[in-house]
Amino acid sequence: MGLTLYPAVDIKEGQAVRLTQGKADEETVYNTSPVIAATAFANEGANWLHVVDLDAAFTGKPRNRPIIRDIIAETGVSVQASGGIRTLNDLNASIDYGAQQVVIGTMAIEDPDFIREALQLHGDSIVVGLDAEGRTLKARGWTSEGGDLFEALDTLSTMGVRRFVYTDISRDGMLNGPNLDMLAKVADATDSWITASGGVATLDDLVALRTVHPRVDAVIVGKALYSGSFTVAQAIEVLT
């Protein structure tokens, strides 16, 4: 079974950046606008983009919504929007500006009732982001702890969440390969779909992800694409 590629476009203060292990003070700023980066990924064949408003994630202020709206308009591809979804207004705004999927992280951990309401409103457009160091979940831009990964996975799966983005924070932005063992454990713990995030460095990593678990059916890739380790077209070729 093939995997769907989600090239990542992380936006901070209007610029395309990548963080190392989610740390706001350890960023690489790329010499291109988020819209240009997104358009390049789409032109190479990406059908989805994972777009993160880092300002919203860290501060709760969605400063980059106009940029994300422009990305959707310019590329014409499906967008999975993430970062700082703390209220139903935030969620509805993301859907209204055209996001096909919206990732909810902090609120899924801190307020399960929020997820119940989100699912009632938008169903399968709701994706829950589970970002963890080992079994410990991280919230609010990875600045606070949020409980046990597998307990949350069980609770949210029972609620009806059909897709999770699992990020191993220790691998994120490090280009040292995905945590295949933990990915398999996460997928074993739910009947929902899993999107892998963090650590992909080579095409061999993508090949390995294809067989890690039947419910791991998508992967988010950021720094490896920006650094030129491989192209979107090359990634799609090995994933399909």
C-alpha positions in Angstrom: 0.0 0.0 0.0 1.3 3.4 -0.9 1.6 6.4 1.5 0.4 10.0 0.9 3.0 12.6 1.1 2.4 15.9 3.0 5.2 18.4 2.3 5.4 20.7 5.3 5.2 24.5 5.1 5.9 25.9 8.6 5.2 29.6 8.9 6.6 31.9 11.6 6.4 35.7 11.4 5.3 35.4 7.7 8.4 33.3 6.7 8.9 29.7 5.8 10.9 28.1 8.6 11.8 24.7 10.1 12.4 24.2 13.8 14.7 21.7 15.4 12.8 19.5 17.9 10.0 22.1 18.0 12.2 24.7 19.7 11.2 28.3 18.8 14.7 29.5 19.2 16.3 26.9 17.0 14.9 27.7 13.6 16.1 27.7 10.0 14.6 30.4 7.9 14.4 29.6 4.2 15.0 32.2 1.5 11.6 31.9 0.0 8.0 32.8 0.9 5.6 30.2 2.3 3.4 30.6 -0.8 6.3 30.1 -3.2 7.5 27.0 -1.3 4.0 25.6 -1.3 3.5 26.3 -5.0 6.8 24.6 -5.8 5.7 21.5 -3.8 2.3 21.5 -5.6 4.0 21.9 -9.0 6.1 18.8 -8.3 3.0 16.7 -7.8 2.0 17.0 -4.2 -1.7 16.6 -3.7 -1.6 17.6 0.0 0.3 20.1 2.0 0.8 20.2 5.8 0.7 24.0 6.7 1.6 25.1 10.3 1.0 28.5 11.8 3.8 28.4 14.4 2.9 31.9 15.7 -0.5 30.5 16.6 1.0 27.4 18.1 3.3 29.3 20.4 1.3 32.4 21.2 -2.3 31.5 20.4 -2.5 34.4 17.9 -3.3 33.2 14.3 -1.2 35.8 12.5 -0.6 33.8 9.4 -4.1 32.9 8.3 -4.0 35.2 5.3 -0.8 33.4 4.1 -2.5 30.0 4.5 -5.5 31.3 2.6 -3.2 32.4 -0.1 -1.5 29.0 -0.2 -4.8 27.3 -0.7 -5.9 29.7 -3.4 -2.5 29.7 -5.3 -1.8 25.9 -5.2 -5.3 24.4 -5.6 -4.2 21.4 -3.6 -5.7 20.1 -0.4 -4.3 21.6 2.8 -4.0 20.2 6.3 -3.9 23.2 8.6 -2.2 23.0 12.0 -1.2 25.3 14.8 -3.0 27.1 17.6 -6.5 25.7 17.1 -7.8 26.6 20.6 -11.4 27.6 20.0 -14.3 26.6 17.7 -13.9 30.0 16.0 -10.3 29.0 15.2 -11.5 25.7 13.8 -14.4 27.2 11.8 -12.1 29.9 10.4 -9.7 27.2 9.1 -12.5 25.3 7.5 -14.0 28.5 6.0 -10.7 29.6 4.4 -10.5 26.2 2.7 -8.5 23.7 4.8 -9.6 20.2 4.0 -8.3 18.9 7.3 -7.5 20.7 10.6 -5.1 19.3 13.1 -6.0 19.9 16.8 -3.2 19.3 19.3 -3.3 21.1 22.6 -7.1 21.2 23.0 -7.3 17.5 22.3 -5.2 16.9 25.3 -6.5 19.6 27.6 -10.2 19.6 26.8 -11.6 16.3 25.3 -15.1 17.9 25.1 -13.7 20.3 22.5 -12.9 17.3 20.3 -16.4 16.0 20.7 -17.8 19.3 19.5 -15.3 19.5 16.7 -16.2 16.0 15.5 -19.9 16.8 15.5 -19.3 19.9 13.5 -16.7 18.7 11.0 -16.4 14.9 11.2 -13.5 13.4 9.2 -11.9 16.9 8.6 -10.7 16.7 12.2 -7.2 15.3 12.8 -5.6 15.1 16.2 -1.9 15.8 16.6 -0.1 13.7 19.2 3.4 15.1 19.7 5.4 13.1 22.2 8.8 12.6 23.8 8.7 8.9 24.5 5.2 8.3 26.0 4.9 11.9 27.3 2.7 14.2 25.3 3.7 17.8 24.7 1.2 20.7 24.3 1.2 24.5 23.6 3.9 24.5 21.0 5.6 21.6 22.8 6.3 23.9 25.9 4.2 21.9 28.4 3.5 18.3 29.3 0.2 16.8 28.4 -0.1 13.3 29.8 0.4 9.8 28.5 0.5 9.2 24.7 -1.3 5.8 24.8 -4.0 6.9 27.3 -4.8 9.8 25.1 -4.8 7.7 22.0 -7.3 5.3 23.5 -9.6 8.0 24.8 -9.6 9.9 21.5 -10.0 6.8 19.3 -13.1 5.9 21.4 -14.5 9.4 20.8 -14.3 8.7 17.0 -11.1 10.5 15.9 -10.3 8.8 12.6 -6.8 10.2 12.0 -3.8 11.1 14.1 -0.6 12.8 13.3 2.0 11.2 15.5 5.2 13.2 15.9 8.3 12.0 17.7 9.7 15.3 19.0 13.2 13.8 19.5 13.3 13.1 15.7 11.6 16.3 14.4 13.9 18.4 12.3 16.9 16.2 13.1 17.1 14.2 9.8 18.0 11.1 11.8 15.2 8.8 10.6 11.7 8.1 11.8 11.0 6.1 15.0 9.6 3.0 13.3 9.2 1.0 16.5 7.1 3.7 18.2 5.1 4.3 15.1 4.2 0.6 15.0 3.1 0.7 18.6 1.0 3.8 18.1 -0.7 2.2 15.1 -1.3 -1.0 17.0 -3.1 1.0 19.8 -5.8 2.3 17.5 -8.1 1.4 14.6 -7.6 4.9 13.2 -5.2 6.1 10.5 -1.8 7.4 11.4 0.3 10.0 9.7 4.0 9.8 10.5 5.9 13.0 11.3 9.5 13.6 12.3 12.9 12.5 11.2 12.6 11.6 7.6 15.9 12.2 5.9 16.3 9.9 2.9 14.2 8.1 0.4 15.1 4.9 2.2 13.3 6.3 5.2 10.2 6.6 3.1 10.6 3.1 1.8 10.8 1.8 5.4 7.6 3.7 6.3 5.7 2.0 3.6 5.9 -1.3 5.5 5.9 -0.2 9.1 2.2 -0.8 9.7 -0.9 -1.1 7.5 -2.6 1.9 9.3 0.4 4.2 8.7 -0.7 5.6 5.4 0.7 9.1 5.2 3.9 11.0 6.0 4.8 14.6 6.7 8.2 15.7 5.3 9.8 19.1 5.8 13.5 19.7 6.3 14.6 16.9 3.9 12.7 18.6 1.1 14.0 22.1 1.9 17.6 20.8 2.2 17.5 19.0 -1.1 17.9 15.5 0.2 15.2 14.5 -2.3 12.4 16.1 -4.3 8.7 15.8 -3.9 8.6 14.0 -7.2 11.2 11.5 -6.0 9.3 11.0 -2.8 6.0 10.3 -4.5 7.7 7.8 -6.8 8.9 5.7 -3.9 5.7 6.1 -1.8 3.2 5.0 -4.5 
